[in-house]
Amino acid sequence: MAETVDSSELFCAPSKGGKRKYNWELWQDGRTWKITKGVDFFCSLRSMRLSIGIRAKYAGLNYKTVTNKDNQTITFQFSPRTK
């Protein structure tokens, strides 16, 4: 039977109460970041990569992501959008 689940199982969205789970403002500083599943994020790698892309679009930035060979970390970087 179908059931409803917390949206965090689908996307790495803000937690309940409006507080953000992730420090997007810091991560958007142009440096290259490596985040670890179970430490820095708790959704699937695919969902986190999707969230990074959505955040980049929302902020008007370009981005690069790589799922590392260990399948537990994502390396990513935001950069200014060029015209």
C-alpha positions, 0 to 999 in steps of 0.5 A: 500500500502507498504511504507518505514519507518525509520529503527529506527522503526524496530531496535534501530540503530544509528541515521542518521549522524552516531551518536549513540543514545545509550552509548553502551560503558558505558552500557557495563561496567558490571553493571546492567542497567535499561532503560525506553521506551520513555526516554532511548530508543524509539523503541519497547521493543522487538527491544531494547532487540534485539539491546542489543543482537546484540551489545553483539555479536558485542562486543564479550560479554554475556548478560542478559535481562529482560523485567520488569513487567511494560512493560516500562523498560528493565533491562540488563547486559553485561559480558565477554564471557567465553571460 
